[in-house]
Amino acid sequence: MRICIKIGERTWCFWIPIVMYPLHPPKPDPEKQYGELIYDATILASVHAAAGQLADAGVREALNSGIANAVAAAQKKAGANISISLER
């Protein structure tokens, strides 16, 4: 992401760094219906935790809404024998 601010006739641009989450969690049996579940859950949980640190309530609410939709999609793919929640 890049943020540019115009001050007078000059524009100042800043690149926002990307925080990389753990991308090598233990993986379940790849023969299962959702072999990437732990991988995806690690990223969803990390983004959810980071969303709690957003200063603007509107932005935080919008991101949390997207995260809730992503968790619902993961739950649907995982099936009835697996329960996914964002609770700690």
C-alpha positions, 0 to 999 in steps of 0.5 A, a space after each residue: 500500500 502506498 499513501 501520498 500526501 500533497 502539501 502545496 505543490 509537492 507530493 510526498 509518498 510513503 510505502 506502508 510495510 506488509 507484516 508477514 504472518 507465520 506461513 509454515 504452520 503444521 499442516 493436517 493430512 492433505 487427503 482431507 477435505 480442507 488440507 490448508 485449514 491451519 494455514 488459512 486459520 493462522 492468517 485469519 487469526 493474525 489479521 483479526 488480532 491486527 484489526 483490533 489495533 486499528 485506530 478508526 472504528 469505521 475501518 476496524 468494523 469494515 475489516 472485522 466484517 470481512 474477516 467474519 465472512 472469511 471465517 464463515 467461508 472457511 467453516 463451510 469448506 471445513 464441514 460440520 465436524 470442525 468448529 472454527 471461531 475467532 474467540 480466544 
